[in-house]
Protein backbone atom coordinates (compact mmCIF):
# COMPACT_ATOMS: atom_id res chain seq x y z
CA UNK A 1 0.00 0.00 0.00
CA UNK A 2 1.26 3.48 -0.87
CA UNK A 3 2.24 5.55 2.18
CA UNK A 4 2.70 9.32 2.34
CA UNK A 5 6.08 10.46 3.52
CA UNK A 6 6.28 12.48 6.75
CA UNK A 7 7.49 15.53 4.81
CA UNK A 8 4.37 15.48 2.57
CA UNK A 9 2.10 15.17 5.61
CA UNK A 10 3.84 18.08 7.32
CA UNK A 11 3.56 20.24 4.18
CA UNK A 12 -0.16 19.48 3.86
CA UNK A 13 -0.70 20.37 7.51
CA UNK A 14 1.14 23.65 6.95
CA UNK A 15 -1.11 24.52 3.98
CA UNK A 16 -4.28 23.79 5.98
CA UNK A 17 -3.09 25.89 8.92
CA UNK A 18 -2.09 28.73 6.59
CA UNK A 19 -5.50 28.76 4.84
CA UNK A 20 -7.29 28.63 8.19
CA UNK A 21 -5.27 31.59 9.49
CA UNK A 22 -5.98 33.61 6.33
CA UNK A 23 -9.72 32.91 6.65
CA UNK A 24 -9.63 33.94 10.31
CA UNK A 25 -7.77 37.13 9.39
CA UNK A 26 -10.40 37.98 6.77
CA UNK A 27 -13.21 37.44 9.30
CA UNK A 28 -11.36 39.54 11.86
CA UNK A 29 -10.98 42.32 9.30
CA UNK A 30 -14.72 42.30 8.67
CA UNK A 31 -15.48 42.28 12.37
CA UNK A 32 -12.93 45.04 13.03
CA UNK A 33 -14.54 47.31 10.39
CA UNK A 34 -17.77 48.46 12.05
CA UNK A 35 -18.49 51.42 9.77
CA UNK A 36 -20.38 49.38 7.15
CA UNK A 37 -16.99 48.33 5.79
CA UNK A 38 -16.07 51.89 4.79
CA UNK A 39 -12.57 53.37 4.75
CA UNK A 40 -12.49 56.04 7.48
CA UNK A 41 -12.08 59.68 6.46
CA UNK A 42 -9.41 62.14 7.53
CA UNK A 43 -9.86 65.77 8.54
CA UNK A 44 -11.98 66.59 5.47
CA UNK A 45 -15.64 65.48 5.66
CA UNK A 46 -16.76 62.80 3.23
CA UNK A 47 -20.17 61.43 2.30
CA UNK A 48 -20.75 58.28 4.35
CA UNK A 49 -21.02 54.97 2.49
CA UNK A 50 -21.68 56.36 -0.98
CA UNK A 51 -24.33 54.38 -2.94
CA UNK A 52 -25.06 52.34 0.19
CA UNK A 53 -26.23 54.99 2.64
CA UNK A 54 -25.61 58.26 0.80
CA UNK A 55 -27.51 58.68 -2.47
CA UNK A 56 -28.99 61.48 -4.58
CA UNK A 57 -32.02 61.45 -2.29
CA UNK A 58 -32.68 62.35 1.35
CA UNK A 59 -30.75 60.60 4.14
CA UNK A 60 -30.86 62.01 7.65
CA UNK A 61 -29.79 61.42 11.23
CA UNK A 62 -27.39 58.47 10.97
CA UNK A 63 -26.42 57.03 14.38
CA UNK A 64 -24.81 53.81 15.62
CA UNK A 65 -25.86 51.78 18.63
CA UNK A 66 -23.18 51.66 21.37
CA UNK A 67 -22.03 48.18 20.30
CA UNK A 68 -21.52 49.54 16.74
CA UNK A 69 -23.57 46.66 15.28
CA UNK A 70 -26.58 48.70 14.16
CA UNK A 71 -26.80 51.92 12.15
CA UNK A 72 -30.09 53.84 11.97
CA UNK A 73 -31.15 56.59 9.57
CA UNK A 74 -34.17 58.06 7.79
CA UNK A 75 -34.62 58.03 4.00
CA UNK A 76 -36.88 59.58 1.40
CA UNK A 77 -36.77 59.48 -2.40
CA UNK A 78 -36.37 56.84 -5.08
CA UNK A 79 -38.04 53.64 -3.93
CA UNK A 80 -38.75 55.32 -0.59
CA UNK A 81 -41.81 57.38 -1.56
CA UNK A 82 -42.42 58.46 2.04
CA UNK A 83 -40.03 59.17 4.89
CA UNK A 84 -38.82 55.74 6.00
CA UNK A 85 -36.73 54.57 8.92
CA UNK A 86 -33.94 52.17 7.95
CA UNK A 87 -31.45 50.09 9.91
CA UNK A 88 -28.23 48.36 8.85
CA UNK A 89 -27.43 45.42 11.14
CA UNK A 90 -24.18 43.46 11.33
CA UNK A 91 -25.10 39.79 11.07
CA UNK A 92 -23.12 36.77 9.88
CA UNK A 93 -20.06 38.93 9.12
CA UNK A 94 -21.94 41.30 6.85
CA UNK A 95 -24.14 44.40 7.01
CA UNK A 96 -27.80 43.81 6.18
CA UNK A 97 -30.31 46.57 5.44
CA UNK A 98 -33.95 46.46 6.51
CA UNK A 99 -36.80 48.93 6.72
CA UNK A 100 -38.48 49.81 10.01
CA UNK A 101 -42.16 50.57 9.61
CA UNK A 102 -43.77 52.83 10.49
CA UNK A 103 -41.28 55.70 10.55
CA UNK A 104 -39.75 56.34 13.97
CA UNK A 105 -38.57 59.72 15.23
CA UNK A 106 -34.90 60.75 15.38
CA UNK A 107 -33.29 57.93 17.41
CA UNK A 108 -30.53 58.30 19.96
CA UNK A 109 -29.24 55.50 22.17
CA UNK A 110 -28.43 55.56 25.85
CA UNK A 111 -24.73 54.83 26.55
CA UNK A 112 -25.60 51.36 27.88
CA UNK A 113 -27.54 50.55 24.69
CA UNK A 114 -30.69 49.58 26.58
CA UNK A 115 -32.85 52.53 25.52
CA UNK A 116 -33.69 54.03 22.12
CA UNK A 117 -34.74 57.62 22.76
CA UNK A 118 -37.26 59.06 20.31
CA UNK A 119 -37.82 62.62 21.49
CA UNK A 120 -40.40 62.44 24.28
CA UNK A 121 -40.88 58.73 23.65
CA UNK A 122 -38.60 55.70 23.84
CA UNK A 123 -38.16 51.98 23.30
CA UNK A 124 -36.41 49.44 25.53
CA UNK A 125 -34.09 46.68 24.34
CA UNK A 126 -35.52 43.21 24.99
CA UNK A 127 -34.36 39.68 24.18
CA UNK A 128 -36.66 39.74 21.14
CA UNK A 129 -35.52 43.19 19.94
CA UNK A 130 -37.05 46.59 20.73
CA UNK A 131 -40.19 47.05 22.78
CA UNK A 132 -43.24 49.01 21.71
CA UNK A 133 -42.97 52.79 21.87
CA UNK A 134 -43.46 54.21 25.36
CA UNK A 135 -43.94 57.74 26.68
CA UNK A 136 -41.43 59.47 28.95
CA UNK A 137 -44.40 60.97 30.72
CA UNK A 138 -44.20 64.06 32.91
CA UNK A 139 -42.45 66.50 32.69
CA UNK A 140 -41.70 65.78 28.99
CA UNK A 141 -44.95 64.59 27.44
CA UNK A 142 -46.18 68.04 26.38
CA UNK A 143 -42.84 69.42 25.17
CA UNK A 144 -42.15 69.77 21.39
CA UNK A 145 -38.91 67.76 21.45
CA UNK A 146 -37.09 66.95 18.21
CA UNK A 147 -33.99 65.26 19.63
CA UNK A 148 -33.25 63.97 23.13
CA UNK A 149 -29.85 62.58 24.10
CA UNK A 150 -28.70 61.11 27.40
CA UNK A 151 -25.43 60.93 29.33
CA UNK A 152 -24.14 58.05 31.45
CA UNK A 153 -25.54 59.85 34.49
CA UNK A 154 -29.00 59.69 32.96
CA UNK A 155 -29.15 63.44 32.34
CA UNK A 156 -31.28 64.37 29.35
CA UNK A 157 -30.29 67.16 26.94
CA UNK A 158 -32.98 68.04 24.42
CA UNK A 159 -34.29 70.79 22.18
CA UNK A 160 -37.68 72.47 21.99
CA UNK A 161 -39.04 73.45 18.60
CA UNK A 162 -41.16 76.58 18.79
CA UNK A 163 -43.93 77.79 16.43
CA UNK A 164 -41.80 80.75 15.30
CA UNK A 165 -39.12 78.27 14.09
CA UNK A 166 -36.73 79.14 16.90
CA UNK A 167 -35.44 76.63 19.41
CA UNK A 168 -33.69 76.28 22.73
CA UNK A 169 -31.88 73.49 24.56
CA UNK A 170 -32.77 72.26 28.03
CA UNK A 171 -31.44 69.60 30.38
CA UNK A 172 -32.99 67.41 33.07
CA UNK A 173 -30.92 65.55 35.66
CA UNK A 174 -31.82 62.11 36.99
CA UNK A 175 -32.03 62.51 40.78
CA UNK A 176 -33.51 60.14 43.39
CA UNK A 177 -34.97 57.84 40.77
CA UNK A 178 -36.66 60.43 38.59
CA UNK A 179 -35.93 63.30 36.22
CA UNK A 180 -36.04 66.86 37.48
CA UNK A 181 -38.06 69.63 35.90
CA UNK A 182 -36.15 70.67 32.73
CA UNK A 183 -33.98 73.78 32.90
CA UNK A 184 -32.73 76.07 30.15
CA UNK A 185 -29.02 76.05 29.39
CA UNK A 186 -27.26 79.41 29.51
CA UNK A 187 -27.30 82.01 26.73
CA UNK A 188 -23.87 80.74 25.70
CA UNK A 189 -25.78 77.78 24.25
CA UNK A 190 -29.14 79.42 23.64
CA UNK A 191 -27.82 82.57 22.00
CA UNK A 192 -29.65 81.90 18.73
CA UNK A 193 -31.69 79.16 17.15
CA UNK A 194 -30.37 76.05 18.91
CA UNK A 195 -31.37 72.52 17.93
CA UNK A 196 -30.44 68.81 17.95
CA UNK A 197 -28.10 68.55 20.97
CA UNK A 198 -25.61 65.71 21.37
CA UNK A 199 -24.18 65.13 24.84
CA UNK A 200 -21.17 62.88 25.41
CA UNK A 201 -21.56 60.04 27.94
CA UNK A 202 -19.24 61.86 30.39
CA UNK A 203 -20.88 65.27 29.70
CA UNK A 204 -17.50 66.80 28.81
CA UNK A 205 -18.85 68.59 25.74
CA UNK A 206 -22.12 69.38 24.01
CA UNK A 207 -22.60 69.61 20.23
CA UNK A 208 -25.61 71.29 18.63
CA UNK A 209 -26.62 73.20 15.52
CA UNK A 210 -28.28 76.51 14.88
CA UNK A 211 -28.21 79.92 13.29
CA UNK A 212 -26.00 82.45 15.08
CA UNK A 213 -24.31 85.70 14.20
CA UNK A 214 -21.03 85.11 12.39
CA UNK A 215 -22.04 81.70 11.03
CA UNK A 216 -21.27 80.36 7.56
CA UNK A 217 -24.76 79.59 6.33
CA UNK A 218 -28.29 78.57 7.03
CA UNK A 219 -27.38 76.33 9.96
CA UNK A 220 -23.95 75.57 11.43
CA UNK A 221 -22.65 73.05 13.94
CA UNK A 222 -21.26 74.31 17.26
CA UNK A 223 -19.56 72.81 20.31
CA UNK A 224 -19.40 73.90 23.95
CA UNK A 225 -16.99 72.40 26.49
CA UNK A 226 -17.70 71.78 30.16
CA UNK A 227 -15.62 74.09 32.36
CA UNK A 228 -13.85 73.13 35.58
CA UNK A 229 -16.57 74.83 37.63
CA UNK A 230 -19.26 72.76 35.87
CA UNK A 231 -20.56 75.58 33.67
CA UNK A 232 -20.62 75.53 29.88
CA UNK A 233 -18.12 77.50 27.82
CA UNK A 234 -18.82 79.70 24.83
CA UNK A 235 -20.29 78.06 21.75
CA UNK A 236 -17.51 77.48 19.19
CA UNK A 237 -18.22 77.13 15.48
CA UNK A 238 -16.67 73.94 14.07
CA UNK A 239 -15.19 75.94 11.21
CA UNK A 240 -15.32 76.04 7.44
CA UNK A 241 -14.28 72.42 6.91
CA UNK A 242 -17.47 71.27 8.62
CA UNK A 243 -19.80 74.21 8.01
CA UNK A 244 -20.56 75.66 4.59
CA UNK A 245 -23.06 78.03 3.02
CA UNK A 246 -25.51 75.13 3.05
CA UNK A 247 -27.24 73.78 6.15
CA UNK A 248 -25.28 71.46 8.47
CA UNK A 249 -27.13 69.84 11.35
CA UNK A 250 -27.82 66.81 13.53
CA UNK A 251 -24.26 66.04 14.57
CA UNK A 252 -23.11 63.22 16.84
CA UNK A 253 -19.91 61.36 17.65
CA UNK A 254 -19.64 57.60 17.14
CA UNK A 255 -19.75 55.54 20.35
CA UNK A 256 -16.03 54.77 20.00
CA UNK A 257 -15.30 58.52 19.94
CA UNK A 258 -13.46 58.39 16.61
CA UNK A 259 -15.74 60.10 14.07
CA UNK A 260 -18.16 62.99 13.85
CA UNK A 261 -21.32 62.36 11.83
CA UNK A 262 -23.60 65.15 10.60
CA UNK A 263 -26.07 66.10 7.86
CA UNK A 264 -25.53 68.54 5.00
CA UNK A 265 -28.16 69.88 2.61
CA UNK A 266 -26.95 69.10 -0.92
CA UNK A 267 -30.12 70.21 -2.68
CA UNK A 268 -32.24 73.34 -2.81
CA UNK A 269 -34.16 75.07 -0.05
CA UNK A 270 -36.68 72.23 -0.45
CA UNK A 271 -34.15 69.81 1.10
CA UNK A 272 -34.77 67.13 -1.52
CA UNK A 273 -31.18 65.87 -1.17
CA UNK A 274 -29.69 65.76 2.32
CA UNK A 275 -26.61 63.59 2.86
CA UNK A 276 -24.87 62.05 5.85
CA UNK A 277 -21.20 63.05 6.20
CA UNK A 278 -18.46 61.85 8.53
CA UNK A 279 -15.05 63.21 9.51
CA UNK A 280 -12.26 62.40 11.95
CA UNK A 281 -13.27 63.56 15.43
CA UNK A 282 -9.82 65.02 16.08
CA UNK A 283 -11.31 68.44 15.43
CA UNK A 284 -13.04 68.19 18.82
CA UNK A 285 -9.76 68.15 20.74
CA UNK A 286 -8.20 70.70 18.35
CA UNK A 287 -10.90 73.23 19.24
CA UNK A 288 -10.85 72.59 22.98
CA UNK A 289 -9.70 75.79 24.76
CA UNK A 290 -6.28 75.45 26.36
CA UNK A 291 -6.06 75.97 30.15
C-alpha positions in Angstrom: 0.0 0.0 0.0 1.3 3.5 -0.9 2.2 5.6 2.2 2.7 9.3 2.3 6.1 10.5 3.5 6.3 12.5 6.7 7.5 15.5 4.8 4.4 15.5 2.6 2.1 15.2 5.6 3.8 18.1 7.3 3.6 20.2 4.2 -0.2 19.5 3.9 -0.7 20.4 7.5 1.1 23.7 7.0 -1.1 24.5 4.0 -4.3 23.8 6.0 -3.1 25.9 8.9 -2.1 28.7 6.6 -5.5 28.8 4.8 -7.3 28.6 8.2 -5.3 31.6 9.5 -6.0 33.6 6.3 -9.7 32.9 6.7 -9.6 33.9 10.3 -7.8 37.1 9.4 -10.4 38.0 6.8 -13.2 37.4 9.3 -11.4 39.5 11.9 -11.0 42.3 9.3 -14.7 42.3 8.7 -15.5 42.3 12.4 -12.9 45.0 13.0 -14.5 47.3 10.4 -17.8 48.5 12.0 -18.5 51.4 9.8 -20.4 49.4 7.2 -17.0 48.3 5.8 -16.1 51.9 4.8 -12.6 53.4 4.8 -12.5 56.0 7.5 -12.1 59.7 6.5 -9.4 62.1 7.5 -9.9 65.8 8.5 -12.0 66.6 5.5 -15.6 65.5 5.7 -16.8 62.8 3.2 -20.2 61.4 2.3 -20.7 58.3 4.4 -21.0 55.0 2.5 -21.7 56.4 -1.0 -24.3 54.4 -2.9 -25.1 52.3 0.2 -26.2 55.0 2.6 -25.6 58.3 0.8 -27.5 58.7 -2.5 -29.0 61.5 -4.6 -32.0 61.4 -2.3 -32.7 62.4 1.4 -30.7 60.6 4.1 -30.9 62.0 7.6 -29.8 61.4 11.2 -27.4 58.5 11.0 -26.4 57.0 14.4 -24.8 53.8 15.6 -25.9 51.8 18.6 -23.2 51.7 21.4 -22.0 48.2 20.3 -21.5 49.5 16.7 -23.6 46.7 15.3 -26.6 48.7 14.2 -26.8 51.9 12.1 -30.1 53.8 12.0 -31.1 56.6 9.6 -34.2 58.1 7.8 -34.6 58.0 4.0 -36.9 59.6 1.4 -36.8 59.5 -2.4 -36.4 56.8 -5.1 -38.0 53.6 -3.9 -38.8 55.3 -0.6 -41.8 57.4 -1.6 -42.4 58.5 2.0 -40.0 59.2 4.9 -38.8 55.7 6.0 -36.7 54.6 8.9 -33.9 52.2 8.0 -31.5 50.1 9.9 -28.2 48.4 8.8 -27.4 45.4 11.1 -24.2 43.5 11.3 -25.1 39.8 11.1 -23.1 36.8 9.9 -20.1 38.9 9.1 -21.9 41.3 6.8 -24.1 44.4 7.0 -27.8 43.8 6.2 -30.3 46.6 5.4 -33.9 46.5 6.5 -36.8 48.9 6.7 -38.5 49.8 10.0 -42.2 50.6 9.6 -43.8 52.8 10.5 -41.3 55.7 10.6 -39.8 56.3 14.0 -38.6 59.7 15.2 -34.9 60.7 15.4 -33.3 57.9 17.4 -30.5 58.3 20.0 -29.2 55.5 22.2 -28.4 55.6 25.9 -24.7 54.8 26.5 -25.6 51.4 27.9 -27.5 50.5 24.7 -30.7 49.6 26.6 -32.8 52.5 25.5 -33.7 54.0 22.1 -34.7 57.6 22.8 -37.3 59.1 20.3 -37.8 62.6 21.5 -40.4 62.4 24.3 -40.9 58.7 23.6 -38.6 55.7 23.8 -38.2 52.0 23.3 -36.4 49.4 25.5 -34.1 46.7 24.3 -35.5 43.2 25.0 -34.4 39.7 24.2 -36.7 39.7 21.1 -35.5 43.2 19.9 -37.0 46.6 20.7 -40.2 47.1 22.8 -43.2 49.0 21.7 -43.0 52.8 21.9 -43.5 54.2 25.4 -43.9 57.7 26.7 -41.4 59.5 28.9 -44.4 61.0 30.7 -44.2 64.1 32.9 -42.4 66.5 32.7 -41.7 65.8 29.0 -44.9 64.6 27.4 -46.2 68.0 26.4 -42.8 69.4 25.2 -42.2 69.8 21.4 -38.9 67.8 21.5 -37.1 66.9 18.2 -34.0 65.3 19.6 -33.3 64.0 23.1 -29.8 62.6 24.1 -28.7 61.1 27.4 -25.4 60.9 29.3 -24.1 58.0 31.5 -25.5 59.8 34.5 -29.0 59.7 33.0 -29.1 63.4 32.3 -31.3 64.4 29.3 -30.3 67.2 26.9 -33.0 68.0 24.4 -34.3 70.8 22.2 -37.7 72.5 22.0 -39.0 73.4 18.6 -41.2 76.6 18.8 -43.9 77.8 16.4 -41.8 80.7 15.3 -39.1 78.3 14.1 -36.7 79.1 16.9 -35.4 76.6 19.4 -33.7 76.3 22.7 -31.9 73.5 24.6 -32.8 72.3 28.0 -31.4 69.6 30.4 -33.0 67.4 33.1 -30.9 65.6 35.7 -31.8 62.1 37.0 -32.0 62.5 40.8 -33.5 60.1 43.4 -35.0 57.8 40.8 -36.7 60.4 38.6 -35.9 63.3 36.2 -36.0 66.9 37.5 -38.1 69.6 35.9 -36.1 70.7 32.7 -34.0 73.8 32.9 -32.7 76.1 30.2 -29.0 76.1 29.4 -27.3 79.4 29.5 -27.3 82.0 26.7 -23.9 80.7 25.7 -25.8 77.8 24.3 -29.1 79.4 23.6 -27.8 82.6 22.0 -29.7 81.9 18.7 -31.7 79.2 17.1 -30.4 76.1 18.9 -31.4 72.5 17.9 -30.4 68.8 18.0 -28.1 68.5 21.0 -25.6 65.7 21.4 -24.2 65.1 24.8 -21.2 62.9 25.4 -21.6 60.0 27.9 -19.2 61.9 30.4 -20.9 65.3 29.7 -17.5 66.8 28.8 -18.9 68.6 25.7 -22.1 69.4 24.0 -22.6 69.6 20.2 -25.6 71.3 18.6 -26.6 73.2 15.5 -28.3 76.5 14.9 -28.2 79.9 13.3 -26.0 82.4 15.1 -24.3 85.7 14.2 -21.0 85.1 12.4 -22.0 81.7 11.0 -21.3 80.4 7.6 -24.8 79.6 6.3 -28.3 78.6 7.0 -27.4 76.3 10.0 -23.9 75.6 11.4 -22.7 73.0 13.9 -21.3 74.3 17.3 -19.6 72.8 20.3 -19.4 73.9 23.9 -17.0 72.4 26.5 -17.7 71.8 30.2 -15.6 74.1 32.4 -13.8 73.1 35.6 -16.6 74.8 37.6 -19.3 72.8 35.9 -20.6 75.6 33.7 -20.6 75.5 29.9 -18.1 77.5 27.8 -18.8 79.7 24.8 -20.3 78.1 21.7 -17.5 77.5 19.2 -18.2 77.1 15.5 -16.7 73.9 14.1 -15.2 75.9 11.2 -15.3 76.0 7.4 -14.3 72.4 6.9 -17.5 71.3 8.6 -19.8 74.2 8.0 -20.6 75.7 4.6 -23.1 78.0 3.0 -25.5 75.1 3.1 -27.2 73.8 6.1 -25.3 71.5 8.5 -27.1 69.8 11.3 -27.8 66.8 13.5 -24.3 66.0 14.6 -23.1 63.2 16.8 -19.9 61.4 17.6 -19.6 57.6 17.1 -19.8 55.5 20.4 -16.0 54.8 20.0 -15.3 58.5 19.9 -13.5 58.4 16.6 -15.7 60.1 14.1 -18.2 63.0 13.9 -21.3 62.4 11.8 -23.6 65.1 10.6 -26.1 66.1 7.9 -25.5 68.5 5.0 -28.2 69.9 2.6 -26.9 69.1 -0.9 -30.1 70.2 -2.7 -32.2 73.3 -2.8 -34.2 75.1 0.0 -36.7 72.2 -0.5 -34.1 69.8 1.1 -34.8 67.1 -1.5 -31.2 65.9 -1.2 -29.7 65.8 2.3 -26.6 63.6 2.9 -24.9 62.0 5.8 -21.2 63.1 6.2 -18.5 61.9 8.5 -15.0 63.2 9.5 -12.3 62.4 11.9 -13.3 63.6 15.4 -9.8 65.0 16.1 -11.3 68.4 15.4 -13.0 68.2 18.8 -9.8 68.2 20.7 -8.2 70.7 18.4 -10.9 73.2 19.2 -10.8 72.6 23.0 -9.7 75.8 24.8 -6.3 75.5 26.4 -6.1 76.0 30.1 
